[in-house]
Amino acid sequence: MKRIFVPVAFFISILSVNAQQLFTVYDTTNTPLQVNKINCLAKEGSTLWAGSEYGFASFNGSIWNYYLFNNQTTSYINNIYAIAIDAGGNKWIGTAGGGLGRFDGSNWSIYNVANSQLPSNIIKAIAFDSNNNMWIGTTGGLAVWDMDTTWVIYQQFSSALMSDNIECIVPSLNDTMWIGTVNGGLTRVVDTSLITYTILNNGVPDNTIQDFVTSQNGFRWLGCAAHGLGAFIYNSPPFIELSPANSDMPSYTINSLAIDTAGNVLCGTYESGLVRYLGGIYWQVFNDSTVGMPDSSINDIIVEDDGVIWLATTNSGIVRFDEPELYLNAQNYSNSINYKLEIFPNPSSDFINFNIGADEKKNFKIEVFDVTGKNIREDFIQTKNSEANIRMDISEFSKGIYLVKIASGINIQMGLFIKM
């Protein structure tokens, strides 16, 4: 056992060093943020906007700005649940009891139940359709506002909504809007027609839908409060559930979803970090134990075109995850290992070859470990001459970084390879 665990520990330490370069943490120690709990993120060009439990901030890559509504200290009006940016660059802010805020960069406006038709002062979701109508998810129902004088209100007992507590609003093709609710399932809105999917009538995995995204392959993905990741194709059931009960998804609670640059769904979980679903039985988990992620409670996700991922966390502020560096660093390290073992092609998606330098015919033991240190393959071979070439099928491996250890007696050769 000792011979196995020593190289695994070595592998984990290598990733730990690299992890320090993978993550940049922006919190109360190095920004104007007053608290480290970040609820939501939005992107405006190169500027990142973040809504926290107390105030909201902007970051253009070098300069931070921090804002409170009219410098008010009232906690409920500055507890930010949602940020959306309209075509004119106005920032619309959903608060935890202060209504809907509008900020144009200098001036502030507040819309609440006293001066508008909002059904509640708790705003949890904001989105725009192609006609520049604003869709506002509150704890008192769904409001659609033409940004002028016309309001349309959808509520539980006057429409097909099964809950007035709205968690998310996501625009889709042809002005279809998807509405995730607390205890009321998922509602699809087309024009003024509403169709609601619940556990009872259509087999939705969970009646509380916390986020929703659509991938290019036509799948609709649901972030569930207690049943992991849900999915269905195009606009119709049946629904699929992927949770710890039937898959390697490590969490039952998904707070946020995003689609990465490769078209895979990313899940921000309540306690298990960032999880990527690669299809079939394959998952990638990014958290403290695998890559040294600073926080495993993820509230929101934004993916840049270059693959950089921004995370709103519960305890560590805003985390920038430079995932491309994970594979680059591993590749550079693998290329610099001063052992006789050659690994090619590297990276690869199907097969890799090991060129083992051997002074004489020997028996070799080959072990492959994943990023958690788990031994996922073990083989024994006998070389026929001084140079042995071994071909290994890795097509069923999950995408990621692997350590290979090849041992013969006290002679150990090691290297890293990347499955793409």
C-alpha positions in Angstrom: 0.0 0.0 0.0 2.8 2.4 0.8 4.3 2.1 -2.7 0.9 3.1 -4.1 0.2 6.0 -1.8 3.6 7.8 -2.0 3.3 8.6 -5.7 -0.4 9.5 -5.3 0.5 12.0 -2.6 3.2 13.4 -4.9 0.6 13.8 -7.7 -1.8 15.6 -5.4 0.9 18.0 -4.2 1.8 18.9 -7.8 -1.8 19.8 -8.4 -1.9 21.7 -5.1 1.0 23.9 -6.2 -0.6 24.5 -9.6 -4.0 25.2 -8.0 -2.5 28.3 -6.3 -2.1 29.7 -9.9 -5.6 28.6 -11.0 -7.7 30.6 -8.6 -7.8 34.4 -8.0 -9.9 35.3 -5.0 -11.5 38.7 -4.7 -13.0 39.3 -1.2 -13.1 41.7 1.6 -9.3 41.7 2.0 -8.4 43.0 -1.4 -11.6 44.7 -2.8 -14.1 47.2 -1.5 -16.6 44.4 -0.9 -18.0 44.5 2.6 -19.0 40.9 2.8 -17.8 37.7 1.2 -21.2 36.2 0.3 -21.8 36.9 -3.4 -25.3 36.0 -4.6 -25.1 36.9 -8.4 -22.9 37.9 -11.3 -23.5 39.8 -14.6 -21.2 40.7 -17.4 -21.2 44.0 -19.3 -18.5 43.9 -22.0 -15.3 43.5 -20.0 -16.8 44.6 -16.8 -18.0 42.2 -14.1 -20.9 43.1 -11.8 -21.4 41.3 -8.6 -24.4 41.4 -6.2 -23.5 40.6 -2.6 -25.3 40.2 0.7 -24.5 43.8 1.3 -24.1 46.1 -1.8 -22.9 45.5 -5.3 -19.6 46.0 -7.1 -18.1 46.3 -10.5 -14.6 45.2 -11.7 -13.1 46.1 -15.1 -10.0 44.0 -14.7 -8.1 46.5 -12.8 -10.4 48.9 -10.9 -13.1 48.0 -8.4 -16.1 50.2 -7.6 -18.5 49.5 -4.7 -22.1 50.7 -4.5 -24.9 51.0 -2.0 -28.4 52.3 -2.9 -28.2 56.1 -2.2 -25.6 55.1 0.5 -28.4 53.5 2.5 -27.3 51.1 5.2 -30.6 49.2 5.4 -29.6 45.6 4.9 -32.7 44.4 3.0 -32.4 47.0 0.2 -28.7 46.3 -0.3 -28.9 42.5 -0.1 -28.7 41.9 -3.9 -30.4 38.8 -5.4 -30.2 39.6 -9.1 -28.5 41.9 -11.6 -29.5 42.4 -15.2 -28.3 45.0 -17.7 -30.6 46.5 -20.3 -29.7 47.6 -23.9 -29.0 51.2 -22.6 -26.5 50.0 -20.0 -28.7 50.5 -17.0 -28.2 48.1 -14.2 -31.4 46.6 -12.7 -31.0 45.3 -9.2 -33.2 42.8 -7.5 -33.1 43.2 -3.7 -34.2 41.1 -0.7 -37.0 43.5 0.3 -36.2 46.9 -1.1 -37.9 46.3 -4.5 -36.4 46.8 -7.9 -33.4 49.2 -8.3 -32.2 51.0 -11.4 -28.7 52.4 -11.6 -27.4 54.3 -14.6 -23.9 54.8 -13.3 -24.8 58.0 -11.4 -28.5 58.1 -10.5 -30.7 55.8 -8.6 -34.3 54.8 -8.9 -36.4 52.4 -6.8 -39.5 50.6 -7.8 -41.6 48.9 -5.2 -45.1 47.9 -4.3 -45.9 51.5 -3.2 -45.0 53.2 -6.5 -45.4 50.4 -9.1 -47.4 47.3 -9.9 -44.7 45.0 -8.5 -46.4 42.2 -6.5 -43.6 42.0 -4.0 -40.5 43.9 -2.9 -38.4 40.7 -2.9 -36.9 40.4 -6.4 -35.0 37.2 -7.1 -34.7 37.1 -10.9 -34.6 39.7 -13.8 -34.5 39.0 -17.6 -35.3 40.8 -20.8 -37.0 39.5 -23.9 -36.3 40.6 -27.5 -38.9 43.4 -27.3 -37.1 44.8 -24.3 -39.8 43.8 -21.9 -38.5 43.2 -18.4 -39.5 40.0 -16.7 -39.3 40.2 -12.9 -39.4 37.2 -10.6 -40.6 38.1 -7.1 -41.9 36.1 -4.1 -45.4 37.4 -5.0 -45.6 36.3 -8.6 -44.2 37.0 -12.0 -44.3 40.6 -13.4 -43.8 41.6 -17.1 -43.1 45.3 -17.6 -42.8 47.2 -20.9 -40.5 49.7 -19.2 -43.2 52.3 -19.5 -46.7 52.0 -18.2 -47.9 48.5 -19.0 -47.6 45.7 -16.5 -48.8 42.1 -16.7 -48.8 40.0 -13.5 -49.0 36.2 -13.4 -49.9 34.7 -10.0 -50.7 31.2 -8.8 -54.5 31.4 -8.6 -55.0 33.6 -11.7 -52.8 31.7 -14.1 -51.1 28.4 -14.7 -48.3 29.2 -12.3 -48.2 26.7 -9.4 -46.1 29.0 -7.2 -45.7 32.8 -6.7 -42.2 32.3 -5.5 -40.0 32.8 -8.6 -36.4 31.5 -8.5 -35.1 32.0 -12.1 -36.2 33.5 -15.5 -34.4 32.3 -18.6 -35.2 33.6 -22.2 -35.1 31.0 -25.0 -35.8 30.8 -28.7 -38.8 32.5 -30.2 -39.4 34.6 -27.0 -40.1 31.5 -25.0 -39.4 32.2 -21.3 -38.6 29.5 -18.7 -39.6 30.2 -15.2 -38.3 28.2 -12.3 -40.3 28.3 -9.0 -40.1 27.3 -5.4 -42.4 24.3 -4.9 -44.3 25.0 -8.2 -42.1 23.3 -10.8 -41.1 24.7 -14.1 -43.3 27.0 -16.2 -42.9 27.6 -20.0 -44.3 31.0 -21.2 -44.9 31.6 -24.9 -46.6 34.9 -25.6 -49.3 34.8 -22.9 -49.7 31.0 -22.8 -48.3 29.2 -19.8 -47.5 25.5 -19.4 -46.4 24.2 -16.0 -44.4 21.0 -15.4 -44.5 19.5 -12.0 -43.6 16.2 -10.3 -47.2 15.1 -10.5 -48.2 16.0 -14.0 -44.9 15.6 -16.0 -42.3 14.0 -13.9 -40.0 16.9 -13.2 -37.3 15.7 -10.8 -38.0 18.5 -8.3 -40.7 21.1 -7.9 -38.1 23.7 -6.8 -36.0 24.8 -9.9 -33.2 27.1 -8.9 -31.6 27.6 -12.4 -32.2 26.7 -16.0 -29.9 26.7 -19.1 -30.1 25.4 -22.7 -27.2 23.7 -24.5 -26.6 23.7 -28.2 -27.6 20.1 -28.5 -31.1 20.9 -27.6 -31.0 19.8 -24.0 -32.7 21.9 -21.3 -30.9 21.6 -18.0 -32.6 22.2 -14.6 -30.7 23.0 -11.4 -32.8 21.4 -8.7 -32.9 22.2 -5.0 -33.0 18.6 -3.8 -32.7 16.3 -6.8 -29.4 17.3 -8.5 -29.4 18.0 -12.2 -32.5 17.6 -14.3 -32.7 17.5 -18.1 -35.1 17.1 -21.0 -34.8 17.5 -24.8 -36.3 20.6 -26.6 -39.7 21.6 -25.1 -41.1 18.2 -24.0 -40.8 15.7 -21.2 -39.7 13.1 -20.3 -37.4 14.5 -17.7 -34.1 12.9 -16.7 -32.7 13.1 -13.2 -28.9 12.9 -12.4 -28.2 12.9 -8.7 -26.0 11.1 -6.2 -28.7 8.4 -6.1 -28.1 7.3 -9.7 -24.8 8.9 -10.9 -21.5 10.4 -9.9 -23.0 13.8 -9.5 -21.8 14.6 -5.9 -24.6 17.0 -4.8 -28.4 17.0 -4.6 -28.5 20.8 -4.5 -27.6 22.9 -7.5 -27.6 26.7 -7.0 -26.6 27.7 -10.5 -25.9 26.5 -14.1 -23.9 27.6 -17.1 -22.8 26.2 -20.4 -19.0 26.1 -21.0 -17.1 26.8 -24.2 -17.3 23.2 -25.2 -21.1 23.0 -24.7 -21.0 21.1 -21.5 -23.2 22.0 -18.5 -21.5 23.4 -15.4 -23.2 23.0 -12.1 -22.6 25.3 -9.1 -23.5 23.2 -6.1 -24.4 24.0 -2.5 -21.5 22.1 -1.0 -19.5 20.1 -3.6 -17.9 22.8 -5.7 -18.2 23.2 -9.4 -19.3 20.1 -11.4 -19.1 19.6 -15.1 -21.2 16.9 -16.8 -19.5 15.4 -19.8 -22.3 13.0 -20.8 -22.9 9.4 -20.2 -21.3 8.4 -16.8 -18.6 11.0 -16.9 -18.3 14.0 -14.5 -15.6 16.4 -13.5 -15.6 17.8 -10.0 -13.6 20.9 -9.1 -13.5 21.6 -5.3 -11.0 21.8 -2.5 -10.0 18.1 -2.5 -9.5 17.8 -6.3 -7.9 21.1 -7.4 -7.8 23.3 -4.3 -10.8 25.5 -5.1 -11.2 28.1 -2.4 -14.9 27.5 -1.8 -17.2 24.6 -2.5 -20.5 26.6 -2.2 -21.2 28.2 -5.6 -24.1 30.6 -6.1 -23.6 31.8 -9.7 -21.4 31.1 -12.7 -20.2 33.2 -15.7 -18.1 31.6 -18.4 -15.8 33.8 -20.6 -15.2 33.1 -24.3 -11.6 32.1 -23.5 -12.7 29.5 -20.9 -12.1 31.5 -17.8 -14.9 30.9 -15.2 -16.1 33.4 -12.7 -17.8 32.1 -9.5 -19.9 33.8 -6.9 -19.3 32.0 -3.7 -20.8 31.8 -0.2 -17.7 32.3 1.9 -14.8 33.4 -0.4 -16.2 36.3 -2.4 -15.6 36.2 -6.2 -13.3 33.5 -7.5 -11.7 33.6 -10.9 -11.0 30.0 -12.1 -8.4 30.0 -15.0 -9.2 26.4 -16.0 -7.1 26.5 -19.2 -4.1 26.9 -16.9 -4.9 23.6 -15.2 -4.2 21.6 -18.4 -1.4 23.9 -19.5 0.5 23.5 -16.2 0.0 19.7 -16.2 1.2 19.5 -19.8 4.3 21.6 -19.0 5.0 19.5 -16.0 4.6 16.3 -17.9 7.0 17.5 -20.6 9.6 18.5 -18.0 9.7 15.2 -16.0 13.2 13.8 -16.2 12.3 10.1 -16.5 12.8 7.6 -19.2 9.0 7.3 -19.6 7.6 8.9 -22.8 3.9 9.5 -23.2 2.4 10.4 -26.6 0.3 11.8 -28.0 -0.4 14.0 -25.0 -3.1 15.3 -24.7 -5.2 12.6 -26.4 -8.9 11.6 -26.5 -8.6 7.9 -27.5 -5.3 6.3 -27.1 -1.9 7.0 -25.5 1.4 5.3 -25.9 4.0 4.7 -23.2 7.6 4.3 -24.3 9.3 2.6 -21.4 13.1 2.7 -21.3 14.3 -0.7 -20.0 17.9 -1.9 -19.6 16.7 -5.5 -20.0 13.6 -7.6 -20.2 11.5 -6.9 -17.1 8.1 -7.3 -15.7 6.3 -3.9 -15.2 3.3 -2.9 -13.2 1.3 0.0 -14.6 -1.0 2.1 -12.5 -3.2 5.1 -13.5 -4.6 7.5 -10.9 -7.1 10.3 -11.3 -6.9 13.7 -9.7 -8.5 12.5 -6.4 -5.7 9.8 -6.1 -8.0 7.0 -6.9 -6.4 4.0 -8.7 -8.5 3.6 -11.8 -6.4 1.1 -13.8 -3.8 -1.5 -13.0 -2.0 -3.7 -15.5 1.0 -6.0 -15.6 3.3 -6.4 -18.7 6.6 -8.0 -19.7 8.9 -6.2 -22.0 10.4 -8.1 -24.9 13.4 -5.9 -25.5 15.1 -2.8 -24.1 12.5 -0.5 -25.5 8.8 -1.3 -24.8 6.0 0.6 -26.4 2.6 0.1 -24.7 -0.7 1.4 -26.1 -3.6 2.1 -23.7 -7.2 2.8 -24.6 -8.4 5.9 -22.6 -11.5 6.6 -24.6 -13.7 5.8 -21.6 -11.8 8.0 -19.2 -13.4 11.3 -18.0 -11.7 14.4 -19.4 -8.9 15.6 -17.1 -5.4 14.9 -15.8 -4.0 11.5 -14.8 -0.8 10.2 -13.3 0.7 7.1 -14.6 3.2 5.1 -12.5 5.2 2.3 -14.1 7.2 0.2 -11.6 9.7 -2.7 -11.9 11.1 -3.6 -8.5 12.6 -0.4 -7.0 12.7 1.3 -10.5 9.7 3.7 -10.8 8.8 5.9 -13.8 6.0 8.4 -13.6 4.4 10.9 -15.9 1.2 12.9 -16.4 -1.2 12.7 -19.3 -4.3 14.7 -20.3 -7.5 13.1 -21.5 -9.3 15.6 -23.8 
